[in-house]
Amino acid sequence: MIVEACVDSVESALAAERGGARRLELCDALFDGGTTPSAGMIAACRDRVSIPVFVIIRPRGGGFVYSEPELDVMRRDIAAARELGAHGVVIGVLCRDGGIDEQQTRSLVDAAGDLPVTFHRAFDFVPDPGEAMETIISAGITRILTSGGAPTAREGVATLASLVRQAGDRLVVMAGGGVREENVKAIVDGSGVHEVHVRLTRLTRGDGQPLRPGLKVRKALPDDEAAWEETDEARIRRFVSAIG
């Protein structure tokens, strides 16, 4: 059984390795579902851990339909991750109808070269998991991370089992999404997966004085899971005019 730990810092990477994880998915912004980590973070983790480091390639939070400039960023990030010694990359690109974007998936797999590529939980939003799996296999993906299309892997265990049977030895199905100490045995026994993806955090506080009460720099994420924030050109123009 392979435990892949999802981490966003060197400290978390080291803790996961010491705890027995056998692979890392390295991310930034896990509060937003995970985005591409910095070059410095990739290099620092590679220097300090001995287990494989897979780097998520996701230019922003929100939905999984990407523009050409965003895909260009993703290809560049894959090249950077390769240069920095990543052992694999993690991607997920959908079409507007919710299906797998096979063309762009192939282009990212090509950019990864000989690195193994995981398709992340964007898979859980496809309308037909069985059809999506065949598309992913044909595009050269080696692993999918999925909850079986359910809010948690425990709830999606029947679909996970079906995907494991369909994949055979062509693709690794890794269970993820709410996998915890108290439910992992039921998920593994019920689905037949041989890999699980976990976060398993504890609340941590940095050194230093307490921050000023009432003063916050964090902000809430949009309620719409597919939404994200972008700079509004019209507002910038109005602002510049207001101070000009």
Contacts in CASP RR format, 6 or more apart in sequence:
PFRMAT RR
TARGET T0000
AUTHOR 0000-0000-0000
METHOD contacts of the structure
MODEL  1
MIVEACVDSVESALAAERGGARRLELCDALFDGGTTPSAGMIAACRDRVS
IPVFVIIRPRGGGFVYSEPELDVMRRDIAAARELGAHGVVIGVLCRDGGI
DEQQTRSLVDAAGDLPVTFHRAFDFVPDPGEAMETIISAGITRILTSGGA
PTAREGVATLASLVRQAGDRLVVMAGGGVREENVKAIVDGSGVHEVHVRL
TRLTRGDGQPLRPGLKVRKALPDDEAAWEETDEARIRRFVSAIG
1 188 0 8 1.000
1 194 0 8 1.000
1 195 0 8 1.000
1 196 0 8 1.000
2 22 0 8 1.000
2 23 0 8 1.000
2 174 0 8 1.000
2 194 0 8 1.000
2 195 0 8 1.000
2 196 0 8 1.000
3 20 0 8 1.000
3 21 0 8 1.000
3 22 0 8 1.000
3 23 0 8 1.000
3 195 0 8 1.000
3 196 0 8 1.000
3 198 0 8 1.000
4 21 0 8 1.000
4 22 0 8 1.000
4 23 0 8 1.000
4 24 0 8 1.000
4 25 0 8 1.000
4 54 0 8 1.000
4 174 0 8 1.000
4 195 0 8 1.000
4 196 0 8 1.000
4 197 0 8 1.000
4 198 0 8 1.000
5 12 0 8 1.000
5 13 0 8 1.000
5 16 0 8 1.000
5 21 0 8 1.000
5 23 0 8 1.000
5 24 0 8 1.000
5 25 0 8 1.000
5 197 0 8 1.000
5 198 0 8 1.000
5 199 0 8 1.000
5 200 0 8 1.000
6 24 0 8 1.000
6 25 0 8 1.000
6 27 0 8 1.000
6 30 0 8 1.000
6 197 0 8 1.000
6 198 0 8 1.000
6 199 0 8 1.000
7 13 0 8 1.000
7 16 0 8 1.000
7 24 0 8 1.000
7 25 0 8 1.000
7 26 0 8 1.000
7 27 0 8 1.000
7 45 0 8 1.000
8 26 0 8 1.000
8 27 0 8 1.000
8 28 0 8 1.000
8 29 0 8 1.000
8 30 0 8 1.000
8 34 0 8 1.000
8 37 0 8 1.000
8 41 0 8 1.000
9 41 0 8 1.000
10 41 0 8 1.000
10 44 0 8 1.000
10 45 0 8 1.000
10 48 0 8 1.000
12 201 0 8 1.000
13 24 0 8 1.000
13 26 0 8 1.000
13 45 0 8 1.000
13 48 0 8 1.000
13 49 0 8 1.000
13 53 0 8 1.000
14 48 0 8 1.000
14 49 0 8 1.000
16 24 0 8 1.000
17 24 0 8 1.000
17 49 0 8 1.000
17 50 0 8 1.000
17 51 0 8 1.000
21 51 0 8 1.000
21 198 0 8 1.000
22 51 0 8 1.000
22 52 0 8 1.000
23 51 0 8 1.000
23 52 0 8 1.000
23 53 0 8 1.000
23 54 0 8 1.000
23 87 0 8 1.000
24 45 0 8 1.000
24 49 0 8 1.000
24 51 0 8 1.000
24 52 0 8 1.000
24 53 0 8 1.000
24 54 0 8 1.000
25 54 0 8 1.000
25 55 0 8 1.000
25 56 0 8 1.000
25 90 0 8 1.000
25 118 0 8 1.000
25 145 0 8 1.000
25 197 0 8 1.000
26 37 0 8 1.000
26 41 0 8 1.000
26 42 0 8 1.000
26 45 0 8 1.000
26 53 0 8 1.000
26 54 0 8 1.000
26 55 0 8 1.000
26 56 0 8 1.000
26 86 0 8 1.000
27 33 0 8 1.000
27 34 0 8 1.000
27 35 0 8 1.000
27 36 0 8 1.000
27 37 0 8 1.000
27 56 0 8 1.000
27 58 0 8 1.000
28 34 0 8 1.000
28 35 0 8 1.000
28 36 0 8 1.000
28 37 0 8 1.000
28 38 0 8 1.000
28 41 0 8 1.000
29 35 0 8 1.000
29 61 0 8 1.000
30 199 0 8 1.000
31 221 0 8 1.000
32 61 0 8 1.000
32 62 0 8 1.000
32 221 0 8 1.000
33 58 0 8 1.000
33 61 0 8 1.000
34 56 0 8 1.000
34 58 0 8 1.000
34 61 0 8 1.000
35 56 0 8 1.000
35 58 0 8 1.000
35 59 0 8 1.000
35 60 0 8 1.000
35 61 0 8 1.000
36 55 0 8 1.000
36 56 0 8 1.000
36 57 0 8 1.000
36 58 0 8 1.000
36 59 0 8 1.000
36 74 0 8 1.000
36 77 0 8 1.000
37 55 0 8 1.000
37 56 0 8 1.000
39 80 0 8 1.000
39 84 0 8 1.000
40 84 0 8 1.000
42 53 0 8 1.000
42 55 0 8 1.000
42 80 0 8 1.000
42 81 0 8 1.000
42 84 0 8 1.000
42 85 0 8 1.000
42 86 0 8 1.000
43 84 0 8 1.000
45 53 0 8 1.000
46 53 0 8 1.000
46 84 0 8 1.000
46 85 0 8 1.000
46 86 0 8 1.000
52 87 0 8 1.000
52 88 0 8 1.000
53 85 0 8 1.000
53 86 0 8 1.000
53 87 0 8 1.000
53 88 0 8 1.000
54 86 0 8 1.000
54 87 0 8 1.000
54 88 0 8 1.000
54 89 0 8 1.000
54 90 0 8 1.000
54 116 0 8 1.000
54 118 0 8 1.000
55 77 0 8 1.000
55 81 0 8 1.000
55 86 0 8 1.000
55 88 0 8 1.000
55 89 0 8 1.000
55 90 0 8 1.000
56 89 0 8 1.000
56 90 0 8 1.000
56 91 0 8 1.000
56 120 0 8 1.000
57 74 0 8 1.000
57 77 0 8 1.000
57 78 0 8 1.000
57 81 0 8 1.000
57 89 0 8 1.000
57 90 0 8 1.000
57 91 0 8 1.000
57 108 0 8 1.000
58 74 0 8 1.000
58 90 0 8 1.000
58 91 0 8 1.000
58 92 0 8 1.000
58 120 0 8 1.000
59 66 0 8 1.000
59 70 0 8 1.000
59 73 0 8 1.000
59 74 0 8 1.000
59 77 0 8 1.000
60 70 0 8 1.000
60 228 0 8 1.000
61 228 0 8 1.000
62 225 0 8 1.000
62 226 0 8 1.000
62 227 0 8 1.000
62 228 0 8 1.000
63 94 0 8 1.000
63 122 0 8 1.000
63 225 0 8 1.000
63 226 0 8 1.000
63 227 0 8 1.000
63 228 0 8 1.000
64 92 0 8 1.000
64 93 0 8 1.000
64 94 0 8 1.000
64 122 0 8 1.000
64 125 0 8 1.000
65 93 0 8 1.000
65 94 0 8 1.000
65 95 0 8 1.000
65 96 0 8 1.000
65 98 0 8 1.000
65 101 0 8 1.000
66 74 0 8 1.000
66 93 0 8 1.000
66 104 0 8 1.000
71 93 0 8 1.000
71 104 0 8 1.000
71 107 0 8 1.000
71 108 0 8 1.000
74 91 0 8 1.000
74 108 0 8 1.000
74 111 0 8 1.000
75 107 0 8 1.000
75 108 0 8 1.000
75 111 0 8 1.000
78 89 0 8 1.000
78 108 0 8 1.000
78 111 0 8 1.000
78 112 0 8 1.000
78 115 0 8 1.000
79 111 0 8 1.000
81 88 0 8 1.000
81 89 0 8 1.000
81 115 0 8 1.000
82 112 0 8 1.000
82 113 0 8 1.000
82 115 0 8 1.000
86 115 0 8 1.000
87 115 0 8 1.000
87 116 0 8 1.000
88 112 0 8 1.000
88 115 0 8 1.000
88 116 0 8 1.000
88 117 0 8 1.000
88 118 0 8 1.000
89 108 0 8 1.000
89 112 0 8 1.000
89 115 0 8 1.000
89 117 0 8 1.000
89 118 0 8 1.000
90 117 0 8 1.000
90 118 0 8 1.000
90 119 0 8 1.000
90 120 0 8 1.000
90 145 0 8 1.000
91 105 0 8 1.000
91 108 0 8 1.000
91 109 0 8 1.000
91 117 0 8 1.000
91 118 0 8 1.000
91 119 0 8 1.000
91 120 0 8 1.000
92 105 0 8 1.000
92 119 0 8 1.000
92 120 0 8 1.000
92 122 0 8 1.000
92 123 0 8 1.000
93 100 0 8 1.000
93 101 0 8 1.000
93 104 0 8 1.000
93 105 0 8 1.000
93 108 0 8 1.000
93 122 0 8 1.000
94 100 0 8 1.000
94 101 0 8 1.000
94 122 0 8 1.000
94 125 0 8 1.000
94 126 0 8 1.000
95 101 0 8 1.000
97 127 0 8 1.000
98 125 0 8 1.000
98 126 0 8 1.000
98 127 0 8 1.000
99 126 0 8 1.000
99 127 0 8 1.000
99 128 0 8 1.000
99 132 0 8 1.000
99 135 0 8 1.000
100 119 0 8 1.000
100 123 0 8 1.000
100 126 0 8 1.000
100 132 0 8 1.000
100 135 0 8 1.000
100 136 0 8 1.000
100 139 0 8 1.000
102 135 0 8 1.000
102 138 0 8 1.000
102 139 0 8 1.000
105 119 0 8 1.000
105 135 0 8 1.000
105 136 0 8 1.000
105 139 0 8 1.000
105 141 0 8 1.000
106 139 0 8 1.000
106 140 0 8 1.000
108 117 0 8 1.000
109 117 0 8 1.000
109 139 0 8 1.000
109 140 0 8 1.000
109 141 0 8 1.000
116 142 0 8 1.000
116 143 0 8 1.000
117 140 0 8 1.000
117 141 0 8 1.000
117 142 0 8 1.000
117 143 0 8 1.000
118 141 0 8 1.000
118 142 0 8 1.000
118 143 0 8 1.000
118 144 0 8 1.000
118 145 0 8 1.000
118 174 0 8 1.000
119 136 0 8 1.000
119 141 0 8 1.000
119 143 0 8 1.000
119 144 0 8 1.000
119 145 0 8 1.000
120 145 0 8 1.000
121 145 0 8 1.000
121 146 0 8 1.000
121 147 0 8 1.000
121 176 0 8 1.000
121 177 0 8 1.000
123 129 0 8 1.000
123 132 0 8 1.000
123 136 0 8 1.000
123 144 0 8 1.000
123 145 0 8 1.000
123 146 0 8 1.000
123 149 0 8 1.000
124 146 0 8 1.000
124 147 0 8 1.000
124 148 0 8 1.000
124 149 0 8 1.000
124 150 0 8 1.000
125 149 0 8 1.000
126 132 0 8 1.000
129 146 0 8 1.000
129 148 0 8 1.000
129 149 0 8 1.000
129 159 0 8 1.000
129 162 0 8 1.000
129 163 0 8 1.000
130 162 0 8 1.000
130 163 0 8 1.000
130 166 0 8 1.000
133 144 0 8 1.000
133 163 0 8 1.000
133 166 0 8 1.000
133 167 0 8 1.000
133 171 0 8 1.000
136 144 0 8 1.000
136 171 0 8 1.000
137 167 0 8 1.000
137 170 0 8 1.000
137 171 0 8 1.000
141 171 0 8 1.000
142 171 0 8 1.000
142 172 0 8 1.000
143 171 0 8 1.000
143 172 0 8 1.000
143 173 0 8 1.000
143 174 0 8 1.000
143 195 0 8 1.000
144 163 0 8 1.000
144 171 0 8 1.000
144 172 0 8 1.000
144 173 0 8 1.000
144 174 0 8 1.000
145 174 0 8 1.000
145 176 0 8 1.000
145 197 0 8 1.000
146 153 0 8 1.000
146 160 0 8 1.000
146 163 0 8 1.000
146 173 0 8 1.000
146 174 0 8 1.000
146 175 0 8 1.000
146 176 0 8 1.000
147 153 0 8 1.000
147 155 0 8 1.000
147 156 0 8 1.000
147 160 0 8 1.000
147 175 0 8 1.000
147 176 0 8 1.000
147 177 0 8 1.000
147 178 0 8 1.000
148 156 0 8 1.000
148 157 0 8 1.000
148 159 0 8 1.000
148 160 0 8 1.000
148 163 0 8 1.000
148 175 0 8 1.000
149 156 0 8 1.000
149 159 0 8 1.000
150 156 0 8 1.000
150 159 0 8 1.000
152 177 0 8 1.000
152 178 0 8 1.000
152 179 0 8 1.000
153 160 0 8 1.000
153 175 0 8 1.000
153 176 0 8 1.000
153 177 0 8 1.000
153 178 0 8 1.000
153 179 0 8 1.000
153 183 0 8 1.000
153 187 0 8 1.000
153 191 0 8 1.000
153 196 0 8 1.000
154 178 0 8 1.000
154 179 0 8 1.000
154 183 0 8 1.000
154 186 0 8 1.000
154 187 0 8 1.000
157 186 0 8 1.000
157 187 0 8 1.000
157 190 0 8 1.000
157 191 0 8 1.000
160 173 0 8 1.000
160 175 0 8 1.000
160 187 0 8 1.000
160 190 0 8 1.000
160 191 0 8 1.000
160 192 0 8 1.000
160 193 0 8 1.000
161 190 0 8 1.000
161 191 0 8 1.000
161 192 0 8 1.000
163 173 0 8 1.000
164 173 0 8 1.000
164 191 0 8 1.000
164 192 0 8 1.000
164 193 0 8 1.000
167 173 0 8 1.000
172 194 0 8 1.000
172 195 0 8 1.000
173 191 0 8 1.000
173 193 0 8 1.000
173 195 0 8 1.000
174 193 0 8 1.000
174 195 0 8 1.000
174 196 0 8 1.000
174 197 0 8 1.000
175 187 0 8 1.000
175 188 0 8 1.000
175 191 0 8 1.000
175 193 0 8 1.000
175 195 0 8 1.000
175 196 0 8 1.000
175 197 0 8 1.000
176 196 0 8 1.000
176 197 0 8 1.000
176 198 0 8 1.000
177 197 0 8 1.000
178 198 0 8 1.000
178 199 0 8 1.000
179 187 0 8 1.000
179 196 0 8 1.000
179 197 0 8 1.000
179 198 0 8 1.000
180 198 0 8 1.000
180 200 0 8 1.000
181 200 0 8 1.000
184 196 0 8 1.000
184 198 0 8 1.000
187 193 0 8 1.000
187 196 0 8 1.000
188 196 0 8 1.000
222 228 0 8 1.000
222 229 0 8 1.000
END
